[in-house]
Amino acid sequence: MTTQTISRRSAIELARYLIEAGHADLVIDALHALPEAGVRCLTNHSTLRAAHAAWSQIRFGNVSAVGPAKHLAKEALEVASAPLDVAEHADCWMLLWDMQRRAGISDTELASAIEAKLITNMARYWPAPTEGEACEHVRDSEGGANG
C-alpha cells in the first residue's frame, strides 16, 4: 500500500467538485480520507469552510440564518465564561459562517459591510471600556448615534 499526498489546491478542487456535483455528503469523508502525512488539507480556510457548509447543509437542511443567530447568542456567553477556550471561539465562527451562507451574503459583500461599519464606528465617540463589560458608543441626546 502506498501513501500519496494531495495539495491544498487539489483538496479545495475536490471539495468544490463534490458539492457542485450534488455530493456534498461525501466532502467530509473525502477530506478525512486524505493521508495525514504531508499537507493537512483541512487547515486551508476555503476547504474548511466548504466542509463545514456541506456538513451543516446535510445536518440542518434549508433553514434560514435565524436559528444559527440564536445559537450564536448562547455560544457567545460560553466564550464570555471561558475566553481562552479556542473550541468555544470555533463554535462561534462556525455559526457566523453558517449565518452568512444561509443569508446568501458573499465574502465580498461582508467585507464591504465591515469596511463601511468600521468607518462609521471610527467617527463615533466611545467611552473608556470597563473590563468584562460591553462598551457601546455614546448616543446623542435625541437617541440617535453620534457621528
DSSP file with accessible surface (Angstrom, degrees, kcal/mol):
  #  RESIDUE AA STRUCTURE BP1 BP2  ACC     N-H-->O    O-->H-N    N-H-->O    O-->H-N    TCO  KAPPA ALPHA  PHI   PSI    X-CA   Y-CA   Z-CA
    1    1 A M              0   0  235      0, 0.0     2,-0.3     0, 0.0     0, 0.0   0.000 360.0 360.0 360.0 130.9    0.0    0.0    0.0
    2    2 A T        -     0   0  118      2,-0.0     2,-0.5     0, 0.0     0, 0.0  -0.801 360.0-139.1-109.0 150.9    1.4    3.4   -0.9
    3    3 A T        -     0   0  104     -2,-0.3     2,-0.4    32,-0.0     0, 0.0  -0.931  18.9-171.1-108.9 129.1    0.5    6.7    0.6
    4    4 A Q        -     0   0  149     -2,-0.5     2,-0.3    33,-0.0    33,-0.1  -0.918  13.4-138.7-117.4 145.9    0.1    9.7   -1.7
    5    5 A T        -     0   0   90     -2,-0.4     2,-0.4    29,-0.1    33,-0.1  -0.691  10.5-148.8 -99.9 157.7   -0.2   13.3   -0.6
    6    6 A I        -     0   0   42     33,-0.3    33,-0.2    -2,-0.3    35,-0.1  -0.967  18.7-118.2-124.8 142.0   -2.6   15.8   -2.1
    7    7 A S     >  -     0   0   53     -2,-0.4     4,-2.2     1,-0.1     5,-0.2  -0.332  24.6-114.6 -74.9 161.4   -2.1   19.5   -2.4
    8    8 A R  H  > S+     0   0  112      1,-0.2     4,-2.5     2,-0.2     5,-0.2   0.912 118.2  54.4 -60.3 -41.7   -4.3   22.0   -0.7
    9    9 A R  H  > S+     0   0  185      1,-0.2     4,-2.6     2,-0.2    -1,-0.2   0.922 108.2  48.6 -59.9 -43.1   -5.4   23.3   -4.1
   10   10 A S  H  > S+     0   0   47      1,-0.2     4,-2.6     2,-0.2    -1,-0.2   0.887 109.9  52.2 -64.7 -37.7   -6.4   19.8   -5.1
   11   11 A A  H  X S+     0   0    0     -4,-2.2     4,-2.6     2,-0.2    -2,-0.2   0.912 110.3  48.1 -65.0 -41.0   -8.3   19.3   -1.9
   12   12 A I  H  X S+     0   0   22     -4,-2.5     4,-2.8     2,-0.2     5,-0.2   0.938 112.2  49.1 -63.0 -45.4  -10.2   22.5   -2.5
   13   13 A E  H  X S+     0   0   98     -4,-2.6     4,-2.6    -5,-0.2    -2,-0.2   0.907 111.1  50.4 -61.4 -40.2  -11.0   21.5   -6.1
   14   14 A L  H  X S+     0   0   55     -4,-2.6     4,-2.6     2,-0.2     5,-0.2   0.947 111.5  47.7 -62.3 -46.9  -12.2   18.0   -4.8
   15   15 A A  H  X S+     0   0    2     -4,-2.6     4,-2.3     1,-0.2    -2,-0.2   0.939 114.1  46.3 -61.4 -46.6  -14.5   19.6   -2.2
   16   16 A R  H  X S+     0   0  130     -4,-2.8     4,-2.9     1,-0.2     5,-0.2   0.911 111.9  51.6 -63.4 -42.3  -15.9   22.1   -4.8
   17   17 A Y  H  X S+     0   0  152     -4,-2.6     4,-2.2    -5,-0.2     6,-0.2   0.940 110.9  47.5 -59.8 -47.4  -16.4   19.3   -7.3
   18   18 A L  H  <>S+     0   0   19     -4,-2.6     5,-3.4     2,-0.2    -1,-0.2   0.912 114.4  46.4 -62.4 -41.8  -18.3   17.1   -4.9
   19   19 A I  H ><5S+     0   0   65     -4,-2.3     3,-1.7    -5,-0.2     5,-0.4   0.956 114.7  46.3 -66.0 -47.2  -20.5   20.0   -3.7
   20   20 A E  H 3<5S+     0   0  159     -4,-2.9    -2,-0.2     1,-0.3    -1,-0.2   0.824 109.3  56.1 -65.9 -28.8  -21.3   21.2   -7.3
   21   21 A A  T 3<5S-     0   0   44     -4,-2.2    -1,-0.3    -5,-0.2    -2,-0.2   0.390 122.5-105.9 -84.6   4.7  -21.9   17.6   -8.4
   22   22 A G  T < 5S+     0   0   61     -3,-1.7     3,-0.2    -5,-0.1    -3,-0.2   0.710  92.2 113.0  82.0  19.0  -24.6   17.2   -5.7
   23   23 A H    > < +     0   0   87     -5,-3.4     3,-2.2    -6,-0.2     4,-0.5  -0.213  21.1 137.7-116.8  43.4  -22.4   15.0   -3.4
   24   24 A A  G >>  +     0   0   23     -5,-0.4     3,-1.3     1,-0.3     4,-0.6   0.823  66.8  68.9 -58.5 -27.9  -21.9   17.4   -0.5
   25   25 A D  G 34 S+     0   0   90      1,-0.3     4,-0.5    -3,-0.2    -1,-0.3   0.736  97.9  51.4 -63.9 -19.1  -22.4   14.4    1.8
   26   26 A L  G <> S+     0   0   73     -3,-2.2     4,-2.9     1,-0.1    -1,-0.3   0.596  86.4  85.6 -92.7 -10.9  -19.1   13.0    0.6
   27   27 A V  H <> S+     0   0    0     -3,-1.3     4,-2.7    -4,-0.5     5,-0.2   0.940  91.8  43.2 -59.6 -51.6  -17.0   16.1    1.2
   28   28 A I  H  X S+     0   0   43     -4,-0.6     4,-2.5     1,-0.2     5,-0.2   0.943 116.3  47.5 -63.7 -45.8  -16.2   15.4    4.8
   29   29 A D  H  > S+     0   0  112     -4,-0.5     4,-1.6     1,-0.2    -1,-0.2   0.920 112.7  50.3 -61.0 -40.7  -15.5   11.7    4.3
   30   30 A A  H  X S+     0   0   26     -4,-2.9     4,-0.6     1,-0.2    -2,-0.2   0.917 111.4  47.4 -65.2 -41.2  -13.3   12.5    1.3
   31   31 A L  H >< S+     0   0   10     -4,-2.7     3,-0.8     1,-0.2    -1,-0.2   0.890 111.3  50.8 -69.2 -36.2  -11.3   15.1    3.3
   32   32 A H  H 3< S+     0   0  124     -4,-2.5    -1,-0.2     1,-0.2    -2,-0.2   0.787 103.9  60.2 -69.5 -25.8  -10.9   12.7    6.2
   33   33 A A  H 3< S+     0   0   83     -4,-1.6    -1,-0.2    -5,-0.2    -2,-0.2   0.639  80.7 106.5 -77.2 -13.3   -9.6   10.0    3.9
   34   34 A L  S << S-     0   0   28     -3,-0.8   -29,-0.1    -4,-0.6    -3,-0.0  -0.349  86.4 -91.9 -65.6 146.4   -6.7   12.1    2.7
   35   35 A P        -     0   0   36      0, 0.0   -29,-0.2     0, 0.0    -1,-0.1  -0.272  21.6-141.7 -62.4 142.6   -3.4   11.0    4.1
   36   36 A E  S    S+     0   0  132     -3,-0.1     2,-0.1     4,-0.1    -2,-0.1   0.807  81.8  86.1 -70.7 -32.6   -2.2   12.5    7.3
   37   37 A A  S    S+     0   0   63    -33,-0.1     2,-0.3     3,-0.0   -33,-0.0  -0.429  94.0   7.8 -68.0 144.3    1.4   12.6    6.1
   38   38 A G  S    S+     0   0   58    -33,-0.1     2,-0.2    -2,-0.1   -31,-0.1  -0.619 120.2  15.3  88.6-140.8    2.2   15.7    4.0
   39   39 A V        -     0   0   56     -2,-0.3     2,-0.9   -33,-0.2   -33,-0.3  -0.464  64.7-139.1 -76.7 132.1   -0.2   18.6    3.8
   40   40 A R    >   -     0   0  144     -2,-0.2     3,-1.2     1,-0.2     4,-0.2  -0.817  19.0-165.1 -89.5 105.5   -3.1   18.8    6.2
   41   41 A C  G >  S+     0   0    8     -2,-0.9     3,-1.7     1,-0.3     6,-0.2   0.802  76.3  63.9 -68.0 -33.9   -5.9   19.9    3.9
   42   42 A L  G 3  S+     0   0   51      1,-0.3    -1,-0.3   -11,-0.1     6,-0.1   0.640  87.4  71.8 -72.0 -10.0   -8.5   21.0    6.5
   43   43 A T  G <  S+     0   0   86     -3,-1.2     2,-0.4     4,-0.1    -1,-0.3   0.655  75.8  99.3 -77.5 -10.5   -6.2   23.8    7.7
   44   44 A N  S <> S-     0   0   33     -3,-1.7     4,-2.8    -4,-0.2     5,-0.2  -0.628  75.9-138.9 -76.0 127.5   -6.9   25.6    4.5
   45   45 A H  H  > S+     0   0  105     -2,-0.4     4,-2.6     1,-0.2     5,-0.2   0.895  98.8  48.0 -56.1 -47.4   -9.6   28.2    5.1
   46   46 A S  H  > S+     0   0   52      1,-0.2     4,-2.2     2,-0.2    -1,-0.2   0.908 114.3  46.2 -63.8 -42.3  -11.6   27.6    1.9
   47   47 A T  H  > S+     0   0    1     -6,-0.2     4,-2.7     2,-0.2     5,-0.2   0.917 112.3  50.9 -66.8 -42.2  -11.6   23.8    2.3
   48   48 A L  H  X S+     0   0   70     -4,-2.8     4,-2.7     1,-0.2    -2,-0.2   0.930 111.4  47.3 -62.3 -43.8  -12.6   24.1    5.9
   49   49 A R  H  X S+     0   0   49     -4,-2.6     4,-2.8    -5,-0.2    -1,-0.2   0.901 112.2  50.3 -65.4 -39.1  -15.5   26.4    5.1
   50   50 A A  H  X S+     0   0   19     -4,-2.2     4,-2.4    -5,-0.2    -2,-0.2   0.918 111.8  47.6 -64.1 -42.7  -16.6   24.1    2.3
   51   51 A A  H  X S+     0   0   10     -4,-2.7     4,-2.5     2,-0.2    -2,-0.2   0.924 113.6  47.9 -64.9 -41.9  -16.5   21.1    4.6
   52   52 A H  H  X S+     0   0   20     -4,-2.7     4,-3.0    -5,-0.2     5,-0.2   0.931 111.8  49.6 -64.2 -44.6  -18.4   23.0    7.3
   53   53 A A  H  X S+     0   0   21     -4,-2.8     4,-2.6     2,-0.2     5,-0.2   0.919 111.6  48.9 -61.1 -42.4  -21.0   24.2    4.8
   54   54 A A  H  X S+     0   0    3     -4,-2.4     4,-2.3     2,-0.2     5,-0.2   0.944 113.9  45.4 -63.0 -47.5  -21.5   20.7    3.4
   55   55 A W  H  X S+     0   0  113     -4,-2.5     4,-3.0     1,-0.2     5,-0.2   0.939 114.4  48.4 -60.8 -46.8  -21.9   19.2    6.9
   56   56 A S  H  X>S+     0   0    0     -4,-3.0     4,-3.0     1,-0.2     5,-0.5   0.904 111.5  49.7 -63.0 -41.2  -24.3   22.0    8.0
   57   57 A Q  H  X5S+     0   0   54     -4,-2.6     4,-1.8    -5,-0.2    -1,-0.2   0.924 114.9  43.7 -64.9 -42.9  -26.4   21.7    4.9
   58   58 A I  H  <5S+     0   0   94     -4,-2.3    -2,-0.2    -5,-0.2    -1,-0.2   0.926 120.1  41.9 -66.3 -44.1  -26.7   17.9    5.3
   59   59 A R  H  <5S+     0   0  152     -4,-3.0    -2,-0.2    -5,-0.2    -3,-0.2   0.893 131.5  19.6 -72.7 -41.8  -27.3   18.1    9.0
   60   60 A F  H  <5S-     0   0   93     -4,-3.0    -3,-0.2    -5,-0.2    -2,-0.2   0.559  90.5-157.4-112.4 -11.6  -29.7   21.1    9.2
   61   61 A G     << -     0   0   25     -4,-1.8     2,-1.6    -5,-0.5    -1,-0.2  -0.217  55.5 -14.7  71.1-155.5  -31.1   21.4    5.7
   62   62 A N  S    S+     0   0  152     -4,-0.1     2,-0.3     0, 0.0    -1,-0.2  -0.552  85.3 140.6 -90.8  74.1  -32.6   24.5    4.2
   63   63 A V        -     0   0   77     -2,-1.6    -3,-0.0     1,-0.1    -2,-0.0  -0.717  49.5-107.0-107.7 165.7  -33.2   26.7    7.2
   64   64 A S        -     0   0   68     -2,-0.3     3,-0.4     1,-0.1    39,-0.1  -0.113  34.4 -97.9 -80.5-175.3  -32.7   30.4    7.5
   65   65 A A  S  > S+     0   0   23     37,-0.2     4,-1.9     1,-0.2     5,-0.1   0.544 105.2  86.1 -80.0  -6.0  -29.9   32.3    9.3
   66   66 A V  H  > S+     0   0   83      2,-0.2     4,-2.4     1,-0.2     5,-0.2   0.928  85.6  49.2 -66.2 -47.3  -32.2   32.9   12.3
   67   67 A G  H  > S+     0   0   44     -3,-0.4     4,-2.5     1,-0.2     5,-0.2   0.947 112.6  46.7 -59.8 -50.1  -31.5   29.6   14.1
   68   68 A P  H  > S+     0   0   10      0, 0.0     4,-2.5     0, 0.0    -1,-0.2   0.878 110.6  54.8 -60.3 -33.2  -27.7   29.9   13.9
   69   69 A A  H  X S+     0   0   41     -4,-1.9     4,-1.6     2,-0.2    -2,-0.2   0.933 109.8  45.6 -65.5 -42.9  -28.0   33.6   15.1
   70   70 A K  H  X S+     0   0  147     -4,-2.4     4,-1.2     1,-0.2    -1,-0.2   0.894 112.9  50.5 -66.3 -39.0  -29.9   32.5   18.2
   71   71 A H  H  X S+     0   0   86     -4,-2.5     4,-2.4     1,-0.2     3,-0.2   0.893 105.1  58.2 -64.7 -38.2  -27.4   29.7   18.8
   72   72 A L  H  X S+     0   0   32     -4,-2.5     4,-2.9     1,-0.2     5,-0.2   0.884  99.0  58.4 -59.3 -38.8  -24.6   32.2   18.4
   73   73 A A  H  X S+     0   0   61     -4,-1.6     4,-1.3     1,-0.2    -1,-0.2   0.921 109.2  44.8 -58.6 -40.8  -26.0   34.3   21.3
   74   74 A K  H  X S+     0   0  143     -4,-1.2     4,-1.3    -3,-0.2    -2,-0.2   0.915 113.5  49.1 -68.0 -44.5  -25.7   31.2   23.6
   75   75 A E  H  X S+     0   0   19     -4,-2.4     4,-2.1     1,-0.2    -2,-0.2   0.865 104.7  59.0 -65.9 -34.3  -22.2   30.4   22.3
   76   76 A A  H  X S+     0   0   48     -4,-2.9     4,-2.2     1,-0.2    -1,-0.2   0.894 103.6  52.4 -62.6 -36.7  -21.0   34.0   22.8
   77   77 A L  H  X S+     0   0  124     -4,-1.3     4,-1.6    -5,-0.2    -1,-0.2   0.869 106.3  54.0 -66.2 -33.1  -22.0   33.7   26.5
   78   78 A E  H  X S+     0   0   82     -4,-1.3     4,-1.5     2,-0.2    -2,-0.2   0.896 107.7  49.6 -67.8 -37.7  -19.9   30.5   26.7
   79   79 A V  H  < S+     0   0   25     -4,-2.1    -2,-0.2     1,-0.2    -1,-0.2   0.912 107.6  54.7 -64.7 -40.0  -16.9   32.4   25.3
   80   80 A A  H  < S+     0   0   76     -4,-2.2    -1,-0.2     1,-0.2    -2,-0.2   0.861 111.0  45.8 -61.5 -32.8  -17.5   35.1   27.9
   81   81 A S  H  < S+     0   0  106     -4,-1.6    -1,-0.2     1,-0.2    -2,-0.2   0.746 130.8  21.6 -79.5 -26.3  -17.3   32.4   30.6
   82   82 A A  S >< S+     0   0   37     -4,-1.5     3,-2.0    -3,-0.2    -1,-0.2  -0.544  70.4 170.1-140.1  69.9  -14.2   30.8   29.1
   83   83 A P  T 3  S+     0   0   78      0, 0.0    -3,-0.1     0, 0.0    -1,-0.1   0.682  78.1  51.4 -64.2 -16.4  -12.5   33.5   26.9
   84   84 A L  T 3  S+     0   0  170     -5,-0.1     2,-1.0     4,-0.0     3,-0.1   0.447  80.2 107.9 -98.2   1.3   -9.3   31.5   26.4
   85   85 A D    X>  -     0   0   66     -3,-2.0     4,-1.5    -6,-0.2     3,-0.8  -0.666  51.5-166.5 -84.1 103.6  -11.1   28.3   25.2
   86   86 A V  H 3> S+     0   0  118     -2,-1.0     4,-2.5     1,-0.3    -1,-0.2   0.821  84.6  62.3 -62.9 -29.1  -10.4   28.1   21.5
   87   87 A A  H 3> S+     0   0   52      1,-0.2     4,-2.0     2,-0.2    -1,-0.3   0.882 102.4  50.5 -65.3 -35.2  -13.1   25.5   21.0
   88   88 A E  H <> S+     0   0   36     -3,-0.8     4,-1.7     2,-0.2    -1,-0.2   0.895 109.8  50.0 -69.3 -38.0  -15.7   28.0   22.2
   89   89 A H  H  X S+     0   0   72     -4,-1.5     4,-2.4     1,-0.2    -2,-0.2   0.909 108.1  54.3 -62.8 -40.9  -14.4   30.5   19.7
   90   90 A A  H  X S+     0   0   44     -4,-2.5     4,-2.6     1,-0.2     5,-0.2   0.905 104.0  54.9 -60.6 -41.1  -14.6   27.9   17.0
   91   91 A D  H  X S+     0   0   51     -4,-2.0     4,-1.9     1,-0.2    -1,-0.2   0.929 109.4  47.8 -56.8 -44.9  -18.3   27.3   17.8
   92   92 A C  H  X S+     0   0   16     -4,-1.7     4,-2.5     1,-0.2    -2,-0.2   0.923 111.2  49.3 -63.5 -45.3  -18.9   31.0   17.3
   93   93 A W  H  X S+     0   0  149     -4,-2.4     4,-2.8     1,-0.2     5,-0.2   0.905 109.1  52.1 -64.6 -38.8  -17.1   31.2   14.0
   94   94 A M  H  X S+     0   0   69     -4,-2.6     4,-2.3     1,-0.2    -1,-0.2   0.916 111.1  48.0 -63.9 -38.0  -18.9   28.2   12.6
   95   95 A L  H  X S+     0   0   21     -4,-1.9     4,-2.8    -5,-0.2    -2,-0.2   0.898 110.3  51.6 -68.5 -37.9  -22.2   29.7   13.4
   96   96 A L  H  X S+     0   0   62     -4,-2.5     4,-2.6     2,-0.2    -2,-0.2   0.927 110.5  48.7 -61.6 -45.1  -21.1   33.0   11.9
   97   97 A W  H  X S+     0   0   34     -4,-2.8     4,-2.7     1,-0.2     5,-0.2   0.921 112.6  48.8 -58.6 -43.9  -20.1   31.2    8.7
   98   98 A D  H  X S+     0   0    8     -4,-2.3     4,-2.9    -5,-0.2     5,-0.2   0.918 110.8  49.4 -65.6 -42.2  -23.5   29.4    8.7
   99   99 A M  H  X S+     0   0   44     -4,-2.8     4,-1.7     2,-0.2    -1,-0.2   0.940 113.1  47.4 -60.5 -46.7  -25.5   32.6    9.2
  100  100 A Q  H  <>S+     0   0   18     -4,-2.6     5,-2.3     2,-0.2     4,-0.4   0.939 115.2  44.7 -60.6 -48.5  -23.6   34.3    6.4
  101  101 A R  H ><5S+     0   0   82     -4,-2.7     3,-1.4     1,-0.2    -2,-0.2   0.934 113.6  48.9 -64.0 -45.8  -24.1   31.4    4.0
  102  102 A R  H 3<5S+     0   0   35     -4,-2.9    -1,-0.2     1,-0.3   -37,-0.2   0.779 109.6  53.0 -68.9 -23.8  -27.7   30.9    4.8
  103  103 A A  T 3<5S-     0   0   57     -4,-1.7    -1,-0.3    -5,-0.2    -2,-0.2   0.520 113.4-120.1 -85.2  -6.3  -28.4   34.6    4.4
  104  104 A G  T < 5 +     0   0   59     -3,-1.4     2,-0.6    -4,-0.4    -3,-0.2   0.786  59.5 152.2  74.4  27.1  -26.8   34.5    0.9
  105  105 A I      < -     0   0   69     -5,-2.3    -1,-0.2    -6,-0.2    -2,-0.1  -0.823  35.6-142.1 -96.0 122.8  -24.1   37.0    1.8
  106  106 A S     >  -     0   0   54     -2,-0.6     4,-2.5     1,-0.1     5,-0.2  -0.334  23.7-111.9 -77.2 163.1  -20.9   36.7   -0.1
  107  107 A D  H  > S+     0   0   88      1,-0.2     4,-2.7     2,-0.2     5,-0.2   0.887 120.1  53.1 -60.9 -36.6  -17.5   37.3    1.4
  108  108 A T  H  > S+     0   0  108      2,-0.2     4,-2.2     1,-0.2    -1,-0.2   0.926 109.3  47.4 -65.7 -45.1  -17.1   40.4   -0.8
  109  109 A E  H  > S+     0   0  109      2,-0.2     4,-2.3     1,-0.2    -2,-0.2   0.916 113.3  48.9 -61.6 -42.4  -20.5   41.8    0.4
  110  110 A L  H  X S+     0   0   63     -4,-2.5     4,-2.7     2,-0.2    -2,-0.2   0.930 109.6  51.0 -64.4 -44.2  -19.5   41.1    4.0
  111  111 A A  H  X S+     0   0   59     -4,-2.7     4,-2.4     1,-0.2    -1,-0.2   0.908 110.7  49.6 -60.5 -40.7  -16.1   42.7    3.6
  112  112 A S  H  X S+     0   0   66     -4,-2.2     4,-2.4     1,-0.2    -1,-0.2   0.910 111.4  48.6 -64.5 -41.4  -17.7   45.8    2.2
  113  113 A A  H  X S+     0   0   59     -4,-2.3     4,-2.5     2,-0.2    -2,-0.2   0.895 110.8  50.7 -66.7 -38.2  -20.2   46.0    5.0
  114  114 A I  H  X S+     0   0  102     -4,-2.7     4,-2.6     2,-0.2    -2,-0.2   0.926 110.3  50.1 -64.8 -42.4  -17.4   45.6    7.6
  115  115 A E  H  X S+     0   0  125     -4,-2.4     4,-2.2     2,-0.2    -2,-0.2   0.939 112.4  46.7 -61.1 -46.2  -15.5   48.4    5.9
  116  116 A A  H  X S+     0   0   54     -4,-2.4     4,-2.1     1,-0.2    -1,-0.2   0.917 113.4  48.4 -63.3 -42.0  -18.5   50.7    6.0
  117  117 A K  H  X S+     0   0  106     -4,-2.5     4,-3.0     2,-0.2    -1,-0.2   0.879 108.4  54.3 -67.6 -36.6  -19.3   49.9    9.6
  118  118 A L  H  X S+     0   0   98     -4,-2.6     4,-2.5     2,-0.2    -1,-0.2   0.933 107.9  50.1 -62.0 -42.6  -15.6   50.4   10.6
  119  119 A I  H  X S+     0   0  107     -4,-2.2     4,-1.1     1,-0.2    -2,-0.2   0.933 112.6  47.4 -61.4 -43.9  -15.8   53.9    9.1
  120  120 A T  H >X S+     0   0   55     -4,-2.1     3,-0.7     1,-0.2     4,-0.5   0.942 113.0  48.0 -61.6 -47.5  -19.0   54.6   11.0
  121  121 A N  H >< S+     0   0   43     -4,-3.0     3,-0.9     1,-0.2    -1,-0.2   0.859 106.3  57.1 -65.4 -34.1  -17.6   53.3   14.3
  122  122 A M  H 3< S+     0   0  141     -4,-2.5    -1,-0.2     1,-0.2    -2,-0.2   0.786 105.3  52.4 -67.6 -24.7  -14.4   55.3   13.9
  123  123 A A  H << S+     0   0   62     -4,-1.1    -1,-0.2    -3,-0.7    -2,-0.2   0.568  97.2  87.5 -86.7  -9.1  -16.5   58.5   13.7
  124  124 A R  S << S-     0   0   43     -3,-0.9     2,-0.5    -4,-0.5    23,-0.1  -0.487  81.5-113.5 -88.7 161.6  -18.3   57.7   16.9
  125  125 A Y        -     0   0  141     13,-0.4    13,-2.6    -2,-0.2    21,-0.1  -0.816  31.3-168.4 -95.2 131.4  -17.4   58.6   20.4
  126  126 A W        -     0   0   98     -2,-0.5    11,-0.2    11,-0.2     9,-0.0  -0.972  13.8-136.0-121.2 129.0  -16.6   55.6   22.6
  127  127 A P        -     0   0   48      0, 0.0     0, 0.0     0, 0.0     0, 0.0  -0.270  44.4 -75.2 -73.7 170.3  -16.2   55.9   26.4
  128  128 A A        -     0   0   87      1,-0.1     2,-0.1     7,-0.0     0, 0.0  -0.413  58.2-113.6 -63.6 137.5  -13.3   54.1   28.2
  129  129 A P        -     0   0  105      0, 0.0     2,-0.5     0, 0.0    -1,-0.1  -0.384  17.2-142.0 -74.2 153.3  -14.0   50.4   28.4
  130  130 A T    >   -     0   0   98      3,-0.3     3,-2.2     4,-0.1     0, 0.0  -0.980  34.0-104.9-112.3 125.3  -14.7   48.6   31.7
  131  131 A E  T 3  S+     0   0  186     -2,-0.5     3,-0.1     1,-0.3     0, 0.0  -0.214 103.3  12.0 -52.3 131.5  -13.1   45.1   31.8
  132  132 A G  T 3  S+     0   0   65      1,-0.2     2,-0.3     0, 0.0    -1,-0.3   0.498 109.5  99.3  81.3   4.3  -15.7   42.4   31.4
  133  133 A E  S <  S-     0   0  139     -3,-2.2    -3,-0.3     0, 0.0    -1,-0.2  -0.905  79.3-103.0-122.1 152.8  -18.5   44.8   30.3
  134  134 A A        -     0   0   87     -2,-0.3     2,-0.5    -3,-0.1    -4,-0.1  -0.439  31.0-148.5 -68.1 143.9  -19.8   45.6   26.8
  135  135 A C        -     0   0   51     -2,-0.1     2,-0.3    -6,-0.1    -1,-0.0  -0.969  19.4-178.7-119.8 114.0  -18.6   49.0   25.6
  136  136 A E        -     0   0  126     -2,-0.5     3,-0.1     1,-0.1    -2,-0.0  -0.838  31.5 -99.0-113.2 154.2  -21.1   50.8   23.3
  137  137 A H        -     0   0   19     -2,-0.3     2,-0.3   -11,-0.2   -11,-0.2  -0.225  44.5 -99.6 -66.7 157.0  -20.7   54.2   21.6
  138  138 A V        -     0   0   60    -13,-2.6     8,-1.1     7,-0.0   -13,-0.4  -0.619  35.3-144.8 -79.3 132.8  -22.3   57.2   23.1
  139  139 A R  B     -A  145   0A 132     -2,-0.3     6,-0.2     6,-0.2     5,-0.1  -0.728  20.8-109.4 -95.8 150.6  -25.7   58.2   21.6
  140  140 A D    >   -     0   0   66      4,-2.2     3,-2.0    -2,-0.3    -1,-0.1  -0.152  39.4 -92.3 -73.4 175.7  -26.7   61.8   21.2
  141  141 A S  T 3  S+     0   0  119      1,-0.3    -1,-0.1     2,-0.1    -2,-0.0   0.726 124.2  57.9 -65.7 -21.8  -29.4   63.4   23.3
  142  142 A E  T 3  S-     0   0  169      2,-0.1    -1,-0.3     3,-0.0     3,-0.1   0.332 120.9-104.3 -90.3   8.0  -32.1   62.6   20.8
  143  143 A G  S <  S+     0   0   51     -3,-2.0    -2,-0.1     1,-0.3     2,-0.1   0.434  82.9 120.7  90.3  -5.5  -31.4   58.9   20.9
  144  144 A G  S    S-     0   0   31      1,-0.1    -4,-2.2    -5,-0.1    -1,-0.3  -0.327  71.6 -90.8 -84.8 173.5  -29.5   58.7   17.6
  145  145 A A  B     -A  139   0A  38     -6,-0.2    -6,-0.2    -3,-0.1     2,-0.2  -0.631  38.9-123.6 -82.0 140.5  -25.9   57.6   17.1
  146  146 A N              0   0   37     -8,-1.1   -23,-0.1    -2,-0.3    -1,-0.1  -0.513 360.0 360.0 -78.3 155.6  -23.3   60.3   17.2
  147  147 A G              0   0   86     -2,-0.2    -1,-0.1   -23,-0.1   -23,-0.1   0.593 360.0 360.0  83.1 360.0  -21.0   60.6   14.2
